[in-house]
Amino acid sequence: MKVLSSALFVSLAVLPPVCGGGETPAARPRIAVVLDDFGLTYKKNVPDERWMAVTWPVTFAVMPSSPRTKAAAKATLAAGHELIIHFPFDPFLSLELPKDRVSPADLSAVTRLWNECLRDIPGAVGVNNHRGYKATQNRPLMEAFMKLVKAKGMFFLDSGVSPKSVAKDEAAKAGVPAARGYIFLEDNKHHDKAFCSKMLRRAASKARKQGWAVAIGHHYYHGTYDCLVEEVPKLQAEGFEFVKASGVVR
């Protein structure tokens, strides 16, 4: 029996492992579902308990200063889901937003609400913006806000409510893991199961092209709940991987 030369032995040793088909497996496209506005729940809405019972990875964004803020945050962690802060800027905060500097009044208002979030939503690992059409366009304020996020080691998801948002750019500059590019599962006129299913499939198509996508919905709607409970297992069977939002930031 011939002995392999040392050179050949080394070359074989560094070859990548192969699968049954002779190719390395491709990473599955990832979809992160984020559900906003937890903390505000009314009798006609899907009860929080039904959302908490979902078994696939999902991220719940909890608002501050709401009747069920503390309860929703606590329930999210108890259920093992990912918890983030759903931070409101304008129109919920009255902001001056000068273009060339941070207004001391703006920074004070944002910092005060941020500290309230940290107190009432403990265990949050990230933050996304609730509205904030004007604020997310304001580079000085976003630069200052990302310093707050960075100090807590959180990630940031830019909801993209403004096409001119600079929030993700400022997050990247601050060294905050971030992502932008939601596909919304509802709009102001449509929040039924069929519309949600169409938009979730659009998110899947985006994930197949770029490797990942974020689908954002709101916990209010029965159509959204019914859509996700039915469609997520189908997409999982098709090879899509559902992940927490922290699984798509970079």
C-alpha positions as a Python dict, from the first residue, in 0.01 Angstrom:
ca = {
    (1, 'M'): (0, 0, 0),
    (2, 'K'): (132, 341, -99),
    (3, 'V'): (178, 607, 162),
    (4, 'L'): (36, 948, 78),
    (5, 'S'): (298, 1216, 35),
    (6, 'S'): (297, 1479, 308),
    (7, 'A'): (202, 1747, 55),
    (8, 'L'): (-99, 1549, -68),
    (9, 'F'): (-203, 1465, 288),
    (10, 'V'): (-203, 1836, 381),
    (11, 'S'): (-400, 1933, 70),
    (12, 'L'): (-666, 1673, 148),
    (13, 'A'): (-683, 1777, 511),
    (14, 'V'): (-782, 2135, 431),
    (15, 'L'): (-1060, 2047, 188),
    (16, 'P'): (-1406, 2156, 314),
    (17, 'P'): (-1646, 1881, 419),
    (18, 'V'): (-1906, 1779, 164),
    (19, 'C'): (-2268, 1684, 202),
    (20, 'G'): (-2454, 1404, 32),
    (21, 'G'): (-2494, 1607, -286),
    (22, 'G'): (-2128, 1704, -291),
    (23, 'E'): (-2201, 2073, -213),
    (24, 'T'): (-2187, 2275, 104),
    (25, 'P'): (-2539, 2366, 219),
    (26, 'A'): (-2657, 2722, 157),
    (27, 'A'): (-2778, 2924, 454),
    (28, 'R'): (-3154, 2934, 478),
    (29, 'P'): (-3319, 3275, 412),
    (30, 'R'): (-3410, 3438, 742),
    (31, 'I'): (-3726, 3629, 830),
    (32, 'A'): (-3761, 3832, 1149),
    (33, 'V'): (-4115, 3917, 1255),
    (34, 'V'): (-4146, 4224, 1478),
    (35, 'L'): (-4479, 4307, 1641),
    (36, 'D'): (-4517, 4666, 1756),
    (37, 'D'): (-4727, 4859, 2007),
    (38, 'F'): (-4738, 4610, 2292),
    (39, 'G'): (-4849, 4793, 2602),
    (40, 'L'): (-5162, 4920, 2428),
    (41, 'T'): (-5425, 4645, 2424),
    (42, 'Y'): (-5800, 4692, 2402),
    (43, 'K'): (-6085, 4443, 2439),
    (44, 'K'): (-6134, 4408, 2063),
    (45, 'N'): (-5764, 4327, 2006),
    (46, 'V'): (-5591, 3992, 2007),
    (47, 'P'): (-5523, 3918, 2376),
    (48, 'D'): (-5156, 3938, 2468),
    (49, 'E'): (-5175, 3583, 2601),
    (50, 'R'): (-5239, 3446, 2252),
    (51, 'W'): (-4934, 3623, 2115),
    (52, 'M'): (-4719, 3503, 2402),
    (53, 'A'): (-4816, 3144, 2320),
    (54, 'V'): (-4663, 3162, 1970),
    (55, 'T'): (-4392, 2895, 1945),
    (56, 'W'): (-4167, 3029, 1668),
    (57, 'P'): (-3911, 3310, 1719),
    (58, 'V'): (-4066, 3657, 1724),
    (59, 'T'): (-3973, 3998, 1860),
    (60, 'F'): (-4219, 4206, 2062),
    (61, 'A'): (-4173, 4583, 2070),
    (62, 'V'): (-4320, 4738, 2385),
    (63, 'M'): (-4418, 5105, 2407),
    (64, 'P'): (-4345, 5322, 2711),
    (65, 'S'): (-4606, 5524, 2899),
    (66, 'S'): (-4887, 5283, 2814),
    (67, 'P'): (-5137, 5110, 3047),
    (68, 'R'): (-4980, 4766, 3005),
    (69, 'T'): (-4617, 4859, 2941),
    (70, 'K'): (-4476, 4683, 3246),
    (71, 'A'): (-4706, 4382, 3219),
    (72, 'A'): (-4634, 4331, 2848),
    (73, 'A'): (-4258, 4352, 2902),
    (74, 'K'): (-4271, 4104, 3189),
    (75, 'A'): (-4493, 3862, 2995),
    (76, 'T'): (-4265, 3877, 2689),
    (77, 'L'): (-3963, 3771, 2888),
    (78, 'A'): (-4158, 3504, 3076),
    (79, 'A'): (-4269, 3355, 2744),
    (80, 'G'): (-3911, 3349, 2615),
    (81, 'H'): (-3965, 3595, 2331),
    (82, 'E'): (-3729, 3876, 2232),
    (83, 'L'): (-3810, 4210, 2392),
    (84, 'I'): (-3726, 4549, 2244),
    (85, 'I'): (-3827, 4907, 2320),
    (86, 'H'): (-4072, 5071, 2078),
    (87, 'F'): (-3948, 5426, 2118),
    (88, 'P'): (-4176, 5715, 2016),
    (89, 'F'): (-4033, 6041, 1884),
    (90, 'D'): (-4263, 6291, 1711),
    (91, 'P'): (-4553, 6350, 1732),
    (92, 'F'): (-4557, 6206, 2085),
    (93, 'L'): (-4269, 6425, 2192),
    (94, 'S'): (-4277, 6793, 2107),
    (95, 'L'): (-3937, 6842, 1944),
    (96, 'E'): (-3765, 7148, 1800),
    (97, 'L'): (-3528, 6955, 1569),
    (98, 'P'): (-3282, 7223, 1451),
    (99, 'K'): (-3079, 7097, 1156),
    (100, 'D'): (-2734, 7199, 1273),
    (101, 'R'): (-2729, 7096, 1640),
    (102, 'V'): (-2915, 6909, 1909),
    (103, 'S'): (-3162, 7122, 2094),
    (104, 'P'): (-3102, 7094, 2471),
    (105, 'A'): (-3479, 7070, 2517),
    (106, 'D'): (-3500, 6786, 2264),
    (107, 'L'): (-3216, 6595, 2422),
    (108, 'S'): (-3370, 6640, 2766),
    (109, 'A'): (-3710, 6511, 2648),
    (110, 'V'): (-3562, 6211, 2465),
    (111, 'T'): (-3330, 6123, 2753),
    (112, 'R'): (-3612, 6146, 3005),
    (113, 'L'): (-3831, 5909, 2802),
    (114, 'W'): (-3534, 5677, 2738),
    (115, 'N'): (-3473, 5647, 3111),
    (116, 'E'): (-3842, 5571, 3162),
    (117, 'C'): (-3813, 5294, 2901),
    (118, 'L'): (-3514, 5142, 3077),
    (119, 'R'): (-3704, 5148, 3406),
    (120, 'D'): (-4034, 5005, 3280),
    (121, 'I'): (-3909, 4770, 3004),
    (122, 'P'): (-3618, 4591, 3172),
    (123, 'G'): (-3457, 4310, 2977),
    (124, 'A'): (-3495, 4481, 2640),
    (125, 'V'): (-3209, 4397, 2402),
    (126, 'G'): (-3289, 4644, 2126),
    (127, 'V'): (-3500, 4938, 2017),
    (128, 'N'): (-3702, 5044, 1714),
    (129, 'N'): (-3879, 5368, 1643),
    (130, 'H'): (-4251, 5432, 1677),
    (131, 'R'): (-4333, 5689, 1411),
    (132, 'G'): (-4076, 5969, 1437),
    (133, 'Y'): (-4106, 6080, 1075),
    (134, 'K'): (-3931, 6411, 1140),
    (135, 'A'): (-3700, 6300, 1419),
    (136, 'T'): (-3544, 6012, 1224),
    (137, 'Q'): (-3450, 6261, 949),
    (138, 'N'): (-3267, 6480, 1199),
    (139, 'R'): (-2902, 6381, 1202),
    (140, 'P'): (-2796, 6569, 1520),
    (141, 'L'): (-3073, 6410, 1727),
    (142, 'M'): (-3014, 6063, 1583),
    (143, 'E'): (-2642, 6093, 1656),
    (144, 'A'): (-2719, 6182, 2017),
    (145, 'F'): (-2983, 5911, 2053),
    (146, 'M'): (-2754, 5636, 1923),
    (147, 'K'): (-2506, 5721, 2198),
    (148, 'L'): (-2779, 5631, 2448),
    (149, 'V'): (-2847, 5304, 2266),
    (150, 'K'): (-2476, 5223, 2240),
    (151, 'A'): (-2424, 5277, 2612),
    (152, 'K'): (-2673, 4999, 2686),
    (153, 'G'): (-2533, 4755, 2432),
    (154, 'M'): (-2858, 4737, 2237),
    (155, 'F'): (-2930, 4706, 1866),
    (156, 'F'): (-3148, 4939, 1658),
    (157, 'L'): (-3410, 4869, 1393),
    (158, 'D'): (-3501, 5161, 1169),
    (159, 'S'): (-3868, 5124, 1086),
    (160, 'G'): (-3814, 5341, 780),
    (161, 'V'): (-4121, 5556, 838),
    (162, 'S'): (-3936, 5826, 645),
    (163, 'P'): (-3751, 5748, 322),
    (164, 'K'): (-3505, 6017, 432),
    (165, 'S'): (-3433, 5855, 769),
    (166, 'V'): (-3070, 5873, 881),
    (167, 'A'): (-3127, 5662, 1192),
    (168, 'K'): (-2957, 5349, 1063),
    (169, 'D'): (-2663, 5549, 929),
    (170, 'E'): (-2610, 5713, 1267),
    (171, 'A'): (-2645, 5378, 1441),
    (172, 'A'): (-2369, 5237, 1222),
    (173, 'K'): (-2146, 5537, 1295),
    (174, 'A'): (-2198, 5486, 1667),
    (175, 'G'): (-2112, 5118, 1644),
    (176, 'V'): (-2468, 5008, 1714),
    (177, 'P'): (-2577, 4688, 1532),
    (178, 'A'): (-2865, 4792, 1309),
    (179, 'A'): (-3094, 4704, 1022),
    (180, 'R'): (-3341, 4888, 804),
    (181, 'G'): (-3593, 4778, 547),
    (182, 'Y'): (-3920, 4658, 684),
    (183, 'I'): (-4208, 4513, 492),
    (184, 'F'): (-4524, 4610, 676),
    (185, 'L'): (-4788, 4342, 723),
    (186, 'E'): (-5069, 4597, 742),
    (187, 'D'): (-5143, 4952, 636),
    (188, 'N'): (-5400, 5208, 750),
    (189, 'K'): (-5677, 5054, 540),
    (190, 'H'): (-5578, 4687, 526),
    (191, 'H'): (-5522, 4463, 824),
    (192, 'D'): (-5697, 4146, 721),
    (193, 'K'): (-5554, 3797, 690),
    (194, 'A'): (-5531, 3803, 310),
    (195, 'F'): (-5337, 4130, 300),
    (196, 'C'): (-5099, 4014, 571),
    (197, 'S'): (-5038, 3687, 385),
    (198, 'K'): (-4954, 3876, 68),
    (199, 'M'): (-4708, 4101, 248),
    (200, 'L'): (-4548, 3813, 438),
    (201, 'R'): (-4490, 3638, 105),
    (202, 'R'): (-4331, 3959, -20),
    (203, 'A'): (-4098, 3950, 281),
    (204, 'A'): (-4015, 3589, 197),
    (205, 'S'): (-3929, 3687, -159),
    (206, 'K'): (-3700, 3961, -29),
    (207, 'A'): (-3536, 3717, 212),
    (208, 'R'): (-3474, 3472, -69),
    (209, 'K'): (-3297, 3744, -270),
    (210, 'Q'): (-3086, 3912, 0),
    (211, 'G'): (-3070, 3642, 266),
    (212, 'W'): (-3293, 3813, 522),
    (213, 'A'): (-3599, 4033, 566),
    (214, 'V'): (-3789, 4202, 846),
    (215, 'A'): (-4169, 4188, 855),
    (216, 'I'): (-4336, 4432, 1091),
    (217, 'G'): (-4691, 4406, 1216),
    (218, 'H'): (-4902, 4523, 1505),
    (219, 'H'): (-5041, 4308, 1781),
    (220, 'Y'): (-5388, 4461, 1756),
    (221, 'Y'): (-5520, 4275, 1455),
    (222, 'H'): (-5686, 3934, 1442),
    (223, 'G'): (-5604, 3920, 1071),
    (224, 'T'): (-5234, 3952, 1144),
    (225, 'Y'): (-5247, 3688, 1415),
    (226, 'D'): (-5442, 3439, 1200),
    (227, 'C'): (-5210, 3503, 905),
    (228, 'L'): (-4891, 3442, 1100),
    (229, 'V'): (-5018, 3134, 1281),
    (230, 'E'): (-5114, 2981, 947),
    (231, 'E'): (-4837, 3104, 716),
    (232, 'V'): (-4523, 3081, 929),
    (233, 'P'): (-4529, 2698, 950),
    (234, 'K'): (-4578, 2683, 572),
    (235, 'L'): (-4277, 2906, 511),
    (236, 'Q'): (-4071, 2707, 757),
    (237, 'A'): (-4158, 2394, 560),
    (238, 'E'): (-4041, 2574, 244),
    (239, 'G'): (-3698, 2628, 400),
    (240, 'F'): (-3727, 2974, 554),
    (241, 'E'): (-3585, 3027, 899),
    (242, 'F'): (-3775, 3255, 1137),
    (243, 'V'): (-3541, 3438, 1371),
    (244, 'K'): (-3548, 3708, 1633),
    (245, 'A'): (-3471, 4061, 1515),
    (246, 'S'): (-3127, 4032, 1670),
    (247, 'G'): (-3061, 3763, 1408),
    (248, 'V'): (-3065, 4011, 1119),
    (249, 'V'): (-2884, 4317, 1258),
    (250, 'R'): (-2519, 4370, 1174),
}
